[in-house]
Amino acid sequence: MLDWMHTGPSILAAFLASLVEFVEALTVVLAVGVVRGWQPALIGTALAILALLALVVVFGPALQAIPLDLVQLFVGTLLLLFGMRWLRKAVLRSAGIIPLHDEDAVFASETRALGQLGPAALSGWDATAITAAFKIVMLEGIEVVFIVLAIGATSGSVLPPAFGAAVALLVVILLGIVLHRPLALIPENALKFAVGVLLCGFGTFWAGEGIGITWPGEDWSILALIAGFLIAAGLAVSICGARRVHASVIK
């Protein structure tokens, strides 16, 4: 029977993180398809996905061979730093200090840039379009692979987070096929906020286990850590928002 206490959070964290990255990749792939043609855009995307799958197959078992406490300390620390980076930006966006990420604006910018690179190739092998699609999918996908491998290495199996990432990829592909436009309606900042909180909670728990901390309640402590980071992030939004308002009044 599937142990949702262990696999559920792993699947959810991988799904949300992957959803954010795949939405950003889809925006550029759509721009490539609209401006340069769909065949090279799909070729570049497929090549990048194959390369990412190869990374998971190669490095997944290698991480399993490393002593668990070292993996937990190293990966937990990286996940914590990774989550704090996402959470910091989400807090600043929620407080109105930096602008929200706009997929429509990114799509417009990418289409202008691609349109200035000269006419598309008559055949399907358009090196410019293939490279553009390949680079964005690899760039965003590397972060997905890291999260999947990290969660898998510390939770005992790479299958649950890989399943979450695969579902996110399928959702984004289906939405892209149906809508043929950037997924600007998805609340990306809210997703990054949630993913940042989850990764900080997971990272703190695993880094603590790596240095020998015995968490009260064992795995249940992850929920307490997530709640703590969520409360702290909410307070940070309120403080940053109040400071922004105070600074605007002074000006």
C-alpha positions in Angstrom: 0.0 0.0 0.0 1.3 3.5 -0.9 2.5 5.4 2.2 1.1 8.9 1.5 2.9 10.3 4.6 6.2 9.7 2.9 5.3 9.9 -0.8 2.5 12.5 -0.8 4.7 15.5 0.1 7.4 14.4 -2.3 5.0 14.1 -5.2 3.4 17.5 -4.3 6.7 19.3 -4.0 8.0 17.9 -7.3 4.7 18.6 -9.1 4.5 22.2 -8.0 8.1 23.0 -8.7 8.0 21.3 -12.0 4.8 23.1 -13.0 6.4 26.5 -12.5 9.5 25.6 -14.5 7.5 23.9 -17.3 5.2 26.9 -17.6 8.2 29.2 -18.1 9.7 26.8 -20.7 6.3 26.5 -22.5 6.2 30.3 -23.0 9.5 30.3 -25.0 8.6 27.1 -26.9 5.3 28.6 -28.0 7.2 31.8 -29.2 9.6 29.6 -31.2 6.7 27.7 -32.7 4.8 30.8 -33.7 7.7 32.7 -35.2 10.0 29.9 -36.5 7.7 26.9 -37.0 6.3 24.1 -34.8 8.5 21.3 -36.2 11.8 22.7 -35.0 10.3 23.9 -31.7 9.1 20.3 -31.0 12.4 18.8 -32.1 14.4 21.0 -29.7 11.9 20.3 -26.9 12.1 16.5 -27.5 15.9 16.5 -27.6 16.0 18.4 -24.3 13.5 16.1 -22.6 15.6 13.1 -23.7 18.8 14.7 -22.3 17.0 15.4 -19.0 15.7 11.8 -18.7 19.3 10.6 -19.3 20.5 12.7 -16.4 17.9 11.2 -14.1 18.8 7.6 -15.2 22.5 8.2 -14.8 22.7 10.2 -11.6 19.7 8.8 -9.7 21.3 5.4 -8.9 24.6 7.2 -8.2 23.1 9.3 -5.4 21.5 6.2 -3.9 25.0 4.7 -3.5 26.3 7.7 -1.3 25.9 7.3 2.5 22.4 8.6 3.5 23.6 11.1 6.1 26.0 12.8 3.6 23.2 13.0 1.0 20.8 14.4 3.5 23.2 17.1 4.6 24.3 18.1 1.2 21.0 17.9 -0.6 19.1 19.3 2.3 21.3 22.4 2.4 21.0 22.9 -1.4 17.2 22.5 -1.2 17.0 25.0 1.6 19.1 27.5 -0.3 17.1 26.8 -3.5 13.8 27.2 -1.7 14.9 30.4 0.1 15.8 31.9 -3.3 12.3 31.2 -4.7 10.7 32.3 -1.4 12.6 35.6 -1.3 11.4 36.5 -4.8 7.8 35.4 -4.1 7.8 37.5 -0.9 9.1 40.6 -2.7 6.5 40.2 -5.5 3.7 39.7 -3.0 4.7 42.8 -1.2 4.8 44.8 -4.4 8.5 45.6 -4.3 9.3 43.8 -7.5 6.8 43.3 -10.4 4.9 40.0 -10.8 6.2 37.6 -13.5 4.2 38.2 -16.7 4.2 35.3 -19.1 2.4 37.4 -21.8 5.2 40.0 -21.6 7.9 37.3 -21.8 6.1 35.7 -24.8 6.0 39.1 -26.6 9.6 39.8 -25.9 10.7 36.3 -27.1 8.7 36.6 -30.3 10.3 40.0 -31.1 13.8 38.6 -30.5 13.2 35.5 -32.6 11.7 37.6 -35.4 14.9 39.6 -35.6 17.1 36.5 -36.2 16.2 36.3 -39.9 13.8 34.1 -41.9 13.0 30.6 -40.7 14.5 27.7 -42.5 12.4 26.1 -45.2 13.1 22.6 -43.9 12.2 21.3 -40.4 15.9 21.5 -39.3 16.0 25.2 -38.3 19.1 25.3 -36.1 18.1 28.7 -34.5 14.7 27.5 -33.5 15.8 24.1 -32.3 18.6 25.6 -30.2 16.2 28.2 -28.7 13.7 25.5 -27.7 16.4 23.1 -26.5 18.1 25.7 -24.3 15.0 26.9 -22.5 13.7 23.4 -21.8 17.2 22.3 -20.6 17.6 25.4 -18.5 14.2 25.0 -16.7 14.4 21.2 -16.8 17.8 21.1 -15.0 16.1 22.6 -11.9 13.4 20.0 -12.2 15.9 17.2 -12.4 17.8 18.5 -9.4 14.6 18.7 -7.3 13.5 15.2 -8.4 16.9 13.7 -7.7 17.3 15.5 -4.4 13.9 14.5 -3.1 14.3 11.0 -4.3 17.8 10.6 -2.8 16.7 11.7 0.6 13.2 10.1 0.7 14.3 6.7 -0.4 13.0 6.5 -3.9 13.2 8.7 -7.0 9.8 7.3 -8.3 7.4 9.5 -6.3 9.0 12.9 -7.2 9.6 11.7 -10.8 5.9 10.9 -11.0 5.0 14.4 -9.7 7.3 16.0 -12.3 5.9 13.8 -15.1 2.3 14.7 -14.2 3.3 18.4 -14.2 4.9 18.0 -17.7 1.8 16.3 -19.0 -0.5 19.0 -17.6 1.6 21.8 -19.2 1.8 20.0 -22.6 -1.9 19.4 -22.7 -2.7 23.0 -21.8 -0.2 24.2 -24.4 -1.8 22.1 -27.1 -5.3 23.2 -26.2 -4.6 26.9 -25.6 -1.7 27.6 -27.9 -0.8 30.6 -25.8 1.2 31.4 -22.6 -0.3 30.1 -19.4 -0.5 33.6 -17.9 -3.6 32.7 -15.9 -1.7 30.2 -13.7 -0.8 32.1 -10.5 2.9 31.6 -10.9 3.9 33.7 -7.9 1.6 31.8 -5.6 3.1 28.5 -6.9 6.6 29.8 -6.3 5.6 30.9 -2.8 4.2 27.4 -2.1 7.2 25.6 -3.6 9.7 27.9 -1.7 7.9 27.0 1.6 7.9 23.3 0.8 11.6 23.2 -0.3 12.6 25.2 2.8 10.7 22.7 5.0 12.2 19.6 3.3 15.7 21.1 3.1 15.7 22.0 6.8 14.5 18.6 7.9 17.0 16.6 5.8 19.9 18.9 6.6 19.1 18.4 10.3 19.0 14.7 9.9 22.3 14.9 8.1 24.0 16.4 11.1 22.3 14.0 13.6 19.3 16.0 14.8 16.4 13.8 16.0 13.3 15.6 15.0 10.3 15.2 17.4 7.6 13.2 15.7 10.0 12.1 13.0 8.6 12.8 9.6 5.7 14.7 11.0 8.1 17.5 11.9 8.2 18.3 8.2 4.6 19.6 8.4 5.6 21.8 11.4 8.7 23.2 9.5 6.5 24.0 6.5 4.0 25.7 8.7 6.8 27.7 10.3 8.3 28.9 7.0 4.8 29.8 5.8 4.1 31.9 8.8 7.5 33.6 8.6 7.0 34.3 4.9 3.6 35.8 5.5 5.1 38.1 8.2 7.9 39.0 5.8 5.3 40.0 3.1 3.5 42.2 5.7 6.7 43.9 6.9 8.0 44.5 3.4 4.6 45.8 2.2 4.4 48.2 5.2 8.0 49.5 4.5 7.1 50.0 0.8 4.0 52.0 1.8 6.0 54.0 4.3 8.7 54.8 1.8 6.2 55.9 -0.8 4.5 58.2 1.7 7.8 59.8 2.7 8.6 60.5 -1.0 
